[in-house]
Amino acid sequence: MKKWFVVVILASFLLFNHGTVSAQGSSYAVIDAENGRVLLGSNVDERLPIASLTKIWTAIVVIENSELDEQVIISREADYVEGSSIYVEEGKSYSVEYLLYGLMMQSGNDAATALAEHVGGSVEGFAKLMNEKANYYGLTQTYFTNPTGLHHPDHLSSAKDTAKMLQIAMKNETFKKIASTTQYNEGAHWRNKHRLLHLKNGAVAGKTGFTKVAGRTLATYYERGEKKFVVVTLNSSNDWNVHQGLADEIDRTYKLETVADDGNYKKSGVTIFLEDPIKMLLKKGEKKQIRHIVYLSRHSQSKRAVWHVFLNDEMVFAKLAERK
C-alpha cells in the first residue's frame, strides 16, 4: 500500500512539473536608439524565449510587405489559434491596419496568424521572411518559428537583439504610430496593454509579452527630452518598475552629445561630407575617449565612405558618408 502511494505521488509530481514548465534565465538591455549601442545590461546576448515581443518584428515585416487597406480573410487556423485574441471570426475579412492595431495593442495571436498567412502565404512562409530580415540586420541571436511568440524550443532571441528590433521598427512612421497608440476606437475599443505608455513619463511605444516558459517580457521605447533609448527585460517579474528604474538611471548618468557635426571633413587627403551630425548618449568623461576612423571605398569611382566611431577602442557606431 505504501509503495503504491509513493508511485502515485511521484507520477503526480512529474506530470505537474511537465505541465507547468517555468522560465529559465533572465536578462535585460538598454540601448541608445540613435545607434544601438548597449548602455546598460545583464546577459544581453543570452538566447531566451521572448514571447509576444516577437510581434514587434511581425508588425514591421507586415508593414513593409503590404498596404494598410488590404483585406485579410480569417482562416480557421487564425480563428482557433491559442492564447491572447482580438476575437476575429473565421471567414470574415478585416483590414491589415485593423489587425496591426490588434496585434500591437492587444497582442492578438489571431491577428498575428492572419497577417502572417496573408503576407507570407503561411505561418512557415512568414517566419522565413522574419528570419531573412533579422539576418539582414545582423540579429545573430534571433530565430523565429512563428509570428506570435508562442513557445517553440527554437524560437529565441536576446535582450540586445530584441531591443534592436524595436529600435529598427521605430524608424518606420507607420509602426511608430501604431506602437505608440494608447487608445483605439475604430471598430473596436482597445486600451494598450503596455501600462507605462499611459503614465506620460517618457515611454512612447513598446510591447508586452508572457508565456509560462518565457515569463514576463517587456520592451519600451523612451523619449526623455532629446534622449532616445530602448529598454528590454526578459523574464522579469517586476518589469514595470525595472523599466522605470533603468530609464531614470539613463536620465541621471547619460547625456546626448554631438561627437561629429555635419559638414565637410578632411580625412586621408580626401574630403568627406556628413549630411547629419553624429550624436550619442555618453557618460561624463566618455566624449574624451571618442575617436573616428573613416574607411573609403576600394573602388576609385565610388563616392561612398563609412564613418566609424570608436569608444575605448571598441567600434560602437558606423554611418555612411559621402566622399567629395
Secondary structure, 3 states (H helix, E strand, C coil): CHHHHHHHHHHHHHHHHHHCCCCCCCEEEEEECCCCCEEEEECCCCCECCHHHHHHHHHHHHHHCCCCCCEEECCHHHHCCCCCCCCCCCCCEEEHHHHHHHHHHHCCHHHHHHHHHHHHCCHHHHHHHHHHHHHHCCCCCCECCCCCCCCCCCCEECHHHHHHHHHHHCCCHHHHHHHCCCEECCCCCEECCCHHHHCCCCEEEEEEEEECCCEEEEEEEEEECCEEEEEEEECCCCHHHHHHHHHHHHHHHCEEEEEECCEEEEECCEEEEECCCEEEEECCCHHHHEEEEEEECCCCCCCEEEEEEEECCEEEEEEEEEEC
